[in-house]
Amino acid sequence: MSRPGAPTLRELAVQALSSVEHGYDLLAPKFDHTPYRTPRAVLDAVASALTPLGPFESGLDLCCGTGAGVDVLARVCRKSVTGVDFSAGMLDVARRCARPAGPAVSWVRADARALPFAPAFDLVVSFGAFGHFLPRELPGLFAQAYSVLRPGGRFVFPVAAPPRPGSRGYWALLGFDAAMRVRNAVWRPPFVMYYRTFRLGDVRRELVRAGFEVGLCPLPEFGRRPDGSPRVRLVTARRP
């Protein structure tokens, strides 16, 4: 957090003691200067993987934040792109950011668990938001994504392989989730953000249960682990 424009430790503490919505309202003006913003390498890799699957007409960035995923959609959608988020602060920042020439872009404030759209999209993407949903909420979340897609539309998002047990990354994520559980046990309102609850096996099962045809493809830009498995996969869930 030492980079220019990043939030201070005090600002992060205030955010962490707020609700998810209010916390992101507070963080929004400095969010793009934090490590929480989806890295450009991930966005570019997903855009490259989507290009041969398109072109698409209309796209939706689910839990769009400041609009990183909207920029991806603008590369592969011809008609319109929509960003949806429940944080007014994040949407305000997204609106102020210059967007590339291309499809029309709109912003909607709504909860991903109750989307206000008809089946109007050919592509739904999401980046870095699933830790804000408890495992029991995934069926409803995936049902919402299914409901806003036209037949043949796709729900797409990247998933990184979990850190190897015993590695530095493993203990860092385990420690973060443990601290968050303690925080939520003793402080209200809760702030839901867990890194280890979004497991690929569970995700694939719930997507199938929601009615999707699920495919996985490696993102070669991130290489493979020592066991040969991809470091990052792209989940492509298609509405039949």
Number of C-alpha atoms within 10 A of each C-alpha: 12 10 9 9 13 18 20 12 11 9 13 16 12 14 19 20 17 19 15 19 16 19 20 21 21 21 20 22 18 16 20 18 16 16 11 9 15 15 11 10 11 16 18 15 18 22 18 15 15 20 13 9 10 13 14 21 17 25 31 29 26 24 26 27 30 24 27 20 27 29 18 21 30 24 19 24 23 17 14 18 27 23 30 23 23 20 24 19 20 25 24 16 18 21 15 9 11 7 15 12 9 14 20 15 21 13 19 16 17 17 15 18 16 12 18 13 12 10 13 16 26 23 30 26 24 20 22 17 13 19 14 17 17 13 15 8 12 19 17 15 21 22 18 18 28 25 18 22 25 18 15 14 24 27 27 22 17 22 19 15 15 16 16 11 9 9 9 11 13 14 14 14 16 15 12 14 18 13 13 17 17 10 17 15 11 9 12 11 13 17 21 17 19 20 16 14 16 18 14 15 8 12 18 18 13 19 22 16 13 20 15 24 16 18 13 14 13 19 21 13 14 15 13 15 13 8 6 8 12 19 19 22 21 20 21 22 26 23 22 13
